[in-house]
Amino acid sequence: MTTKKQCDIVATLKLNIHLKIATIGRFNNGIRLCFNKKDHRNRMLLEEILKSEEIYLSEL
């Protein structure tokens, strides 16, 4: 039997996963834009942040 608290936890995790996937997509778009504009400093910064987001997502 599933309790309301367990359902809330599952719903929260699903939402968190959805938000992280969207965030990763935005970082990839930003990285692509920086690459096209030859803005390598910001591209490298976004790539580092992206790595931490991907690690966080893999741990969910």
N, C-alpha and C positions, 0 to 999 in steps of 0.2 A: 504494500500500500504506500503510495507516494503522498507525502505531506505537502502543505502549501509552501512551507519553507524550502523544501527540496525543489519544488517547481520554480520558486523564485530564484534559487541559485542557478538552476539550469538555464532559465530565461536570461539571467544576467550574464552568464558565460557565453551564451549564443550571441547576445547583443555585443559583448566585448569582442568576440571573434569577428563579427560583421564589421564593427568599427575599425578594428586593426587591419582587416583586409582593405577597407576603403582608404585608410591612412597610407598603407603601403603603396597603393595605386597612385595616390597623390604625390608621394615622394618619388616614385618612378617617373611621373610626368615632370616633376621639377628637375630631376636629374637629366632627363632628356632635353628639357629646355635649356638648362645650363650648358650642356654639351654642345647644343646647336649654336648657342651664343658665345661659345669658347670661354665661358666663365668657370674655369676649372677649380678655383678656390671654393666657390659655393657648391659646385658639383661634388667635390670631395667631402665637404661638410655634410651634405645631404646623404651621401653614400654611407657615411659613418652612422648617422641617425637611422637610416634604413636598416642597417645591420642589426641594431639594437631592437628595432620594431619587429624584425623577422624572428629574432631569438625569442622575444616575448611571445609572439604568436605561436611559435613551435612549442612553447611551454604550457600553453593553454590546453 
